[in-house]
Amino acid sequence: WWQGAVAHLEAALAPLALGQDLEGLPAAELLHWGVEAMPRLRGRCSDLDARVATGGREAAQASFDCITGIQRLSALLCRYYPFRSRCDGQPSSEALLRTLHQFQNTISNASIARAMASGGQPRPWEVPPGLPRPVFIVGMMRSGSTLLEEMLSQHSQIQGLGEVTVLHGMVEQLASTAGLNSADIATILPGIMPLLPDLRAAYLSAVGATEPRKALYFTDKHNHNFVHLWLVALLFGDNARVIHCVRDPRDVGLSIYRQAFVSEFTRSLRSIGQVAKAERDLMAHWERELPGLPILHVSYEELVTRPEGELRRVTDFLGVAYDSTMLSFWKDPSAGSRSDNPSADQVRKPLYNTSIGRWQLYEEQLADLIAELPAGAGASASSQAPPPLSSAAVDATSRTPRDAAESAVEEAEGLVSSSPAAALRLLEGLPASASPETLGKAAVLAHRLARPDLAFSLAGQAVALEPHDPMLRFKLGLVAAHHSKLALAGRELTTALYGSTEASIDGFRDPTPFYELAEPTLRQILSKVLEGFERGEVDIAVLKSAAELQVPLCDFEFVNEGLHLVEELRGMCGLAQAWQVLDVLLHAASRPLPRSQHVFCSRVQQSKEGSLRFQQQRAIAGLAFLRAQLEQLAAPRGSDVLASASQAVGLFQHLLHVDREACSSCGVLLARALLLMGDYPAAFRAFRQDFLFSNADRLPEALAHWKLAHDVEQLDYLESLELLDDQTLRSSRQGLDHALETIPQEGVFPFFSAPDDVQAALRRSYQASSHLPSPRLSGPALNPGLNLSAIQALYEEEKIVVIDDFLTAEALEMVRRYSMEATVWQGVKRMGYLGAYFQDGFTADVVYQIAEEMERALPMVMDYGRHTLNMVWAYKYDSDRDGIQLHVDEAAVNANLWLTPDEANLDPESGGMVIYRQEPPIGTPRSEYNNQDMDHDTVRQQLEEAGGSVSVPYRQNRMVLFKSNLWHVTSPLHFRAGYASRRINLTYLFGQREAVMCPAFLHPGGAAAG
């Protein structure tokens, strides 16, 4: 889907000239969509990546396709304003490689010596007392430089400065001044020599290293500085230190490609491999040609798996004492603030080793990358014999031979892909002396080798040896989750994440790394179980375990997923299964959560969704509302649905009182729960309050030329009634006129895709002209002369009744004037008409008064109280646009009333609606019976042949009462131009569609409804 969406975006934007700003709104809308899609696409790719370890080749290909989608979308955005300016300054892949090769070929010890001979010997830099020395952290991006700097920054003698661009900027400026490319800088080396003191002073001033400070060193972590180590050597000599971060280039390449950086070389696996090789070659060149510049290679793999040993190498290299606080880098509140790159978020978490060797999962997809790397490129530089460490204790540790079990597991890990049978033999033969940690690693390998029995055995042994080790419990939980032992998985993962009453986990403080590994797995399990349950492949016990497995997460999103399933089951008349799922969700959502989970989740949550407890209460409220809907379907005729609806009302009122902003949907759900109870005055007050709170700016979500034309006409109408003063009219007209001149004639566009000046003008216009009357009838709404018995008898037989003169004259005039005056027409429909809904401000008292009288007057039609009001809307049309296409409404009874005078209709035999005597088959998804893109002519012909239709011409005050599950469509419209002649229909939906669609429903206890 994402690949198709990106391709669609590319095709839509292709005609635009690259040098042209996006002024056309359709293009701007698409580009806006692309920007909004990027984080969603990244999230989708992360989910797919989490499945690769267990999903095999198909999962790897799906994940890689998603990554390629990110690359294509990123490259596309780079071509267009306003992103073009960020990308244009990046060198091409060819230019970057030329630069790397040219420096290697032109700058050497000999060329520097010649430059010194002709340009002057620079004086060595003598470090003034108290001033810090520079440490340049260089290497390929995604090689661990951000992690290393974050660790070193915790040392009292080292100040981390992040990505300093000064050195690179100096070289660019020198080359530009001389009219050269930076790669040709060697040709002016003699001229640079006299400038070195000034360049050095400028650099130190730029980084703030001109005054004494406590730290002995400061770090400059600009990866690209590896290109300019010749200048580092000239400026600082052996008073500088260079730390070269090294990582398996296959992992580097995969990580770079996944990030979709703006640099052009990162968009091709082949060019990434070429740059990685050139970087290694250039670093080897500097080591040969700059012997006076101290360089230390630091392995990412060693830094992650044996951090203390690798950090001791670094501190010995710098000549400072080892400081154990470097291992707790992620606890520093400023962690990640020194760099603006994808690693910034990662260094706010404890160390994890899941990125080591991850390229193996994508080996087939990385063929182009691997082909560019020399043989043995995976060998880390730090695999060479490291220099002696200053700590005798660490020395002794490094010399201790690994036990046989650990060696066997490491050997097995290397055989997983090439010889799985041999790997299994090693795991099955582990000696009894194996440590818990080794057993845990072995369990993960057994899981990867699809041996759940062995994985359970090994993980169980590990936990038995170290029951308080959260990592071992976590591994056991994940193995159990992957192999459908969901109850065991839930217990172990909860204990690993948050502890338990049975065992305290000593020294364990932060579950973040476990949580981030577990979250995608748990969500994926639930999605699969829900799909399986809907297909009848999974029983309710498995669903119950899968739902309870979600409880350790920091949100209640699983409830929303489950609610979608309940809705699907209800739509297929599977009420018994819907009740089962609802009970499972209620049980899981109502479980008390440990305090440690509340504390952890409050710290990591970044959204405005409220506390974990608030989210839990909101989930329970939503479940209570759905339970009330199901109870209404199963309730005997004449009975009130009060218990669950009352509970939902109380919960939503509480949530709105606590934090209305964090519960954006609670106001509407409160009102809908009140509708279920039949308390329409309270429901409409709740709708009104929610609208006033959530839409204070009175702004539409979308814009269209014909929407703005309507708003201008409505302004003139309000002015004619003296409901707007001249000043308000002028200011409002100015904004609308400006928008009309800017917005294209055709199309519907998101409001926030409009130019800023248009948005500002419309915001002023809509706020100034807002008019929200709420007229109330003092007399009856329905015509007292109606033959109610005949209407109900005909409805019972035909399910379609046409009733003329339905409202009293007072009620008709009141609701029509309200529909013309109220500035609530914010629903912009692509077929060219406008909608007003009660959740969007269409909340006048007269609207619900009509509904109340209809229920009292037509009890048989309303199934004696079971079909309560569930939706009200009004639609307003242009004189020359089409109406609503073929569809079915989600209700039991549809009551459609026309408000515009008959003289506005230029074709008295049309302008109304056509109702077909056919219903969609049970189980038809909403995407089919409300699909505006289907072949409407073909479907209408099929419906006509199958059961015929009833054509109802337009008449003012004509009510068309029909079974809502019947297909229906608006007839062709031919109305006079002008605001007063716009066709307006008022629609009431009563009851739930399933009440008249499904043959029978069951009570929760199993008894059939009456």
Sequence and secondary structure as in RCSB ss.txt:
>XXXX:A:sequence
WWQGAVAHLEAALAPLALGQDLEGLPAAELLHWGVEAMPRLRGRCSDLDARVATGGREAAQASFDCITGIQRLSA
LLCRYYPFRSRCDGQPSSEALLRTLHQFQNTISNASIARAMASGGQPRPWEVPPGLPRPVFIVGMMRSGSTLLEE
MLSQHSQIQGLGEVTVLHGMVEQLASTAGLNSADIATILPGIMPLLPDLRAAYLSAVGATEPRKALYFTDKHNHN
FVHLWLVALLFGDNARVIHCVRDPRDVGLSIYRQAFVSEFTRSLRSIGQVAKAERDLMAHWERELPGLPILHVSY
EELVTRPEGELRRVTDFLGVAYDSTMLSFWKDPSAGSRSDNPSADQVRKPLYNTSIGRWQLYEEQLADLIAELPA
GAGASASSQAPPPLSSAAVDATSRTPRDAAESAVEEAEGLVSSSPAAALRLLEGLPASASPETLGKAAVLAHRLA
RPDLAFSLAGQAVALEPHDPMLRFKLGLVAAHHSKLALAGRELTTALYGSTEASIDGFRDPTPFYELAEPTLRQI
LSKVLEGFERGEVDIAVLKSAAELQVPLCDFEFVNEGLHLVEELRGMCGLAQAWQVLDVLLHAASRPLPRSQHVF
CSRVQQSKEGSLRFQQQRAIAGLAFLRAQLEQLAAPRGSDVLASASQAVGLFQHLLHVDREACSSCGVLLARALL
LMGDYPAAFRAFRQDFLFSNADRLPEALAHWKLAHDVEQLDYLESLELLDDQTLRSSRQGLDHALETIPQEGVFP
FFSAPDDVQAALRRSYQASSHLPSPRLSGPALNPGLNLSAIQALYEEEKIVVIDDFLTAEALEMVRRYSMEATVW
QGVKRMGYLGAYFQDGFTADVVYQIAEEMERALPMVMDYGRHTLNMVWAYKYDSDRDGIQLHVDEAAVNANLWLT
PDEANLDPESGGMVIYRQEPPIGTPRSEYNNQDMDHDTVRQQLEEAGGSVSVPYRQNRMVLFKSNLWHVTSPLHF
RAGYASRRINLTYLFGQREAVMCPAFLHPGGAAAG
>XXXX:A:secstr
 HHHHHHHHHHHHTTS TTS   SHHHHHHHHHHHHHHHHHHHHHHHHHHTHHHHHHHHHHHHHHHHHHHHHHHH
HHHTSTTTHHHHHTS  HHHHHHHHHHHHHH SHHHHHHHHHHH         TT  EEEEEESSTTSSHHHHHH
HHTTSTTEEE     HHHHHHHHHHHHTT  GGGGGGGHHHHGGGHHHHHHHHHHHTT SS  S SEEEE  GGG
GGGHHHHHHHHGGGSEEEEEE  HHHHHHHHHHHT SSGGGG HHHHHHHHHHHHHHHHHHHHH TTS EEEEEH
HHHHHSHHHHHHHHHHHHT    GGGGGGGGSTTTTTT  STHHHHTTS    TTTTGGGGGTTTTHHHHHHS T
TTTS GGGS     S HHHHHHHHS   HHHHHHHHHHHHTTT HHHHHHHHHT  TT  HHHHHHHHHHHHHTT
 HHHHHHHHHHHHHH TT HHHHHHHHHHHHHTT HHHHHHHHHHHHH  SS   TT    HHHHHHHHHHHHHH
HHHHHHHHHTT S HHHHHHHHHTTTTSSS HHHHHHHHHHHHHHHTT HHHHHHHHHHHHHHHTS   HHHHHH
HHHH  SSS  HHHHHHHHHHHHHHHHHHHHHHHS TT    HHHHHHHHHHHHHHHHHTTT TTHHHHHHHHHH
HTT HHHHHHHHHHHHHHHTTT   SEE HHHHHHHHHHHHHHHHTT S HHHHHHHHHHHHHHHHHS SS  EE
GGGS HHHHHHHHHHHHHH        SS SB TT  HHHHHHHHHHHSEEEESS B HHHHHHHHHHHHH    
 EE TTSEEEEEGGGT   HHHHHHHHHHHHH TTTTGGGTS EEEEEEEEE TTS    SB  SSSEEEEEE S
 GGGBS TTSSSEEEES    TT  HHHHT TTS HHHHHHHHHHHH EEEE   TT EEEEETTS EEE    B
 SSGGGS EEEEEEES HHHHHSS  B TTS B  
